[in-house]
Amino acid sequence: MSLIVQKFGGTSVGSIEKIEAVADKVERFRKDGHQLVIVVSAMSGETNRLIGLAQEISASPTLREMDVLVSTGEQVTTALLSMALNKRGIPAKSYNGSQVRILTDDAHTKARIREIDDQRLRGDLDAGYVLVVAGFQGVDENGNITTLGRGGSDTTAVALAAALTADECQIYTDVDGVYTTDPRMVDGARRLDSVTFEEMLEMASMGSKVLQIRAVEFAGKYKVPLRVLHSFQDGPGTLIRVEDETDMETPTIAGIAFTRDEAKLTVLGVPDTPGVAHKILGPIGAANIEVDVIVQNVSIDGSTDFTFTVHRDEMERAKGILDRIAAELNAREVIADDKIAKVSLVGVGMRSHAGVASQMFEALADVAINIQMITTSEIKISVVIDEKFLELAVRSLHSVFELEVEPTGVVVD
Amino acid sequence: MSLIVQKFGGTSVGSIEKIEAVADKVERFRKDGHQLVIVVSAMSGETNRLIGLAQEISASPTLREMDVLVSTGEQVTTALLSMALNKRGIPAKSYNGSQVRILTDDAHTKARIREIDDQRLRGDLDAGYVLVVAGFQGVDENGNITTLGRGGSDTTAVALAAALTADECQIYTDVDGVYTTDPRMVDGARRLDSVTFEEMLEMASMGSKVLQIRAVEFAGKYKVPLRVLHSFQDGPGTLIRVEDETDMETPTIAGIAFTRDEAKLTVLGVPDTPGVAHKILGPIGAANIEVDVIVQNVSIDGSTDFTFTVHRDEMERAKGILDRIAAELNAREVIADDKIAKVSLVGVGMRSHAGVASQMFEALADVAINIQMITTSEIKISVVIDEKFLELAVRSLHSVFELEVEPTGVVVD
């Protein structure tokens, strides 16, 4: 008998029919003898409906009351799923964030979990109940309702799994696992049986939006085995595992992530004096614009070019700020370009394998793709290229690194 | 500065526009310097929507989960009204039943309030907040969400007023007060400035459905001054008062209540033996059919006629049961009649005024109305008549007892 935490998102519980289907699935696990904690989101559309009501009242409604309002969405789902389980003869009980006592800080609409009281839950688990817990919500130490922000239900599931030392935390989604790259772009894209937490973090932040980053971080920190599966198709999904357990079998590259969401800004001819990077990026940060890739070329004749990327939606605003700064710094020109894409190779295996970067650059050169920017981390190499070459780049790299082939055992370099 | 508890029902908060209108009203009271606790129901339609979802899953969903489900309705309203007040610069805070701690028993969907913790509320009142409390809901001693049953928001308001020893509990509705009788039937029907709790109970149970009976009982028990007012029209409403405070001015008759909801059942020719009333009414009660007026005529030749009224919807079912009993008792016949109406004079003043009953019967005889059944209590005289004479009876009585005339002082008989 295992203790399993399962999380079903808004789409998976988006109608009574789907809630019944989830109840069927839970019933099968129950018959296999597992103890189960089910974390649910609001029915799809419900959170937006509630936010819509608030916005009819005010463009900036009180955050405390926003949490009171939207937290009702998950509570409704917990009641309905519990009823569906009860109908099947399965003892089940709903819990909201306050009833579990998922203690958070008081940062309304983006609270962080501090502590989970597992006492009541354990009592009901031991008494044979399936527990249906409202995701995404908690309560601060003064009893105020808080929410963890959108997608926080994944975090709730992982945190409950950690608190209960569950055998596995299963996140049910609309995909059947994590892929080597987007299957819509590369025919040979392959579902991974497992990835490491670090790889998953890099994949998630690069737009493979299967899991919330916070949930993955949390799972990694508390070593909760996490599995991504399809809500309504059977299959093993992808296990996100603690790295060193199966280190020997780790392939060099786990997958290829990419994004079209960024834009590139270049300040040309900046006098290369100490503190110039801060003078450029300080005001950008102050304007709450997130910066991703940053590259500064070596100085030629005492002036340099400074380039960075931001989210495409922020390009115009960033350009406005840079134009002002450029004038102050006597820089030559500011160029903005939103026709770019970022492609990343991700894999903890590349740590111990030299030559991955040059192999990547060679593969891109072979298909005549010019690299505009490069950044690297321990387990990721990213390049910025012209957007129109994105598909060509991803397909070439997927093929060169043989990602369509199932790894069969120890990888020898 | 007074402490006022105000309750707004589902229709009064049925849309964002109406919630804004309630906020405007609260703002005016606030400017007058009052401390305010606002009790709200779910937006009209919302409770039915939620019940509909549950019934898609099961015809008899788990009661514990029904409470979890429907209690979200009021929580949504508390958040929205708090936002609307905050927008007006008024510090306001929502509370659900668990947050106040409205402790109830564990009878899900029809729980009774045991205790209210007024500590947090008082703290926030003293800190200058308007408190917006979810009506209709509480929490049992194990932290399970409970609800008080439909209309329980009135009870919440009265219970909060009692716990906080509020100066007044104001129930906002879609009528501007309690009338001597239904204004749609009698042009001269007059809004009463005040009625006693006992009168209000008799009026409420007779179909003047302005307030929940439980709320009135509660208010009477804890001597909470209760006022019925119109949500969106200004006016003094009707005060429901503790009797002895203004006893001298109490008029003989407060008003005339009536109902068309009942049906009459008569068992003719029942052998008049001990226990016969129980033999007839026992099975009716066992079938959960509520009985209202009961009359048994004196025995003639060792047999009697036994008559009672039930809700019209239950007539057929009651008839079926009586046919079986009549056979067992060797009674002659069972007659069912749903073409009846009940008319009641209500007034604590009639206690000390002899002759009200005969005056009533004389008034009905003057317009040739035959009385089929009579029952009396200390403060009420009810007659059952043919339904087609209902309007004539009510108008005649309203005129004979001069209810269209505002009482001016001490009534001398």
HADDOCK unambig.tbl for C-alpha pairs under 7 A between the chains (distance, minus, plus):
assign (segid A and resid 54 and name CA) (segid B and resid 80 and name CA) 6.30 0.50 0.50
assign (segid A and resid 57 and name CA) (segid B and resid 84 and name CA) 6.09 0.50 0.50
assign (segid A and resid 58 and name CA) (segid B and resid 87 and name CA) 6.97 0.50 0.50
assign (segid A and resid 61 and name CA) (segid B and resid 83 and name CA) 5.79 0.50 0.50
assign (segid A and resid 62 and name CA) (segid B and resid 83 and name CA) 5.90 0.50 0.50
assign (segid A and resid 65 and name CA) (segid B and resid 79 and name CA) 4.88 0.50 0.50
assign (segid A and resid 65 and name CA) (segid B and resid 82 and name CA) 6.94 0.50 0.50
assign (segid A and resid 65 and name CA) (segid B and resid 83 and name CA) 6.55 0.50 0.50
assign (segid A and resid 66 and name CA) (segid B and resid 79 and name CA) 6.94 0.50 0.50
assign (segid A and resid 68 and name CA) (segid B and resid 75 and name CA) 6.96 0.50 0.50
assign (segid A and resid 68 and name CA) (segid B and resid 79 and name CA) 5.92 0.50 0.50
assign (segid A and resid 69 and name CA) (segid B and resid 75 and name CA) 6.82 0.50 0.50
assign (segid A and resid 69 and name CA) (segid B and resid 76 and name CA) 5.04 0.50 0.50
assign (segid A and resid 69 and name CA) (segid B and resid 79 and name CA) 5.49 0.50 0.50
assign (segid A and resid 72 and name CA) (segid B and resid 72 and name CA) 5.37 0.50 0.50
assign (segid A and resid 75 and name CA) (segid B and resid 68 and name CA) 6.96 0.50 0.50
assign (segid A and resid 75 and name CA) (segid B and resid 69 and name CA) 6.83 0.50 0.50
assign (segid A and resid 76 and name CA) (segid B and resid 69 and name CA) 5.05 0.50 0.50
assign (segid A and resid 79 and name CA) (segid B and resid 65 and name CA) 4.88 0.50 0.50
assign (segid A and resid 79 and name CA) (segid B and resid 66 and name CA) 6.95 0.50 0.50
assign (segid A and resid 79 and name CA) (segid B and resid 68 and name CA) 5.92 0.50 0.50
assign (segid A and resid 79 and name CA) (segid B and resid 69 and name CA) 5.51 0.50 0.50
assign (segid A and resid 80 and name CA) (segid B and resid 54 and name CA) 6.30 0.50 0.50
assign (segid A and resid 82 and name CA) (segid B and resid 65 and name CA) 6.95 0.50 0.50
assign (segid A and resid 83 and name CA) (segid B and resid 61 and name CA) 5.80 0.50 0.50
assign (segid A and resid 83 and name CA) (segid B and resid 62 and name CA) 5.89 0.50 0.50
assign (segid A and resid 83 and name CA) (segid B and resid 65 and name CA) 6.55 0.50 0.50
assign (segid A and resid 84 and name CA) (segid B and resid 57 and name CA) 6.09 0.50 0.50
assign (segid A and resid 87 and name CA) (segid B and resid 58 and name CA) 6.99 0.50 0.50
assign (segid A and resid 99 and name CA) (segid B and resid 143 and name CA) 6.72 0.50 0.50
assign (segid A and resid 143 and name CA) (segid B and resid 99 and name CA) 6.74 0.50 0.50
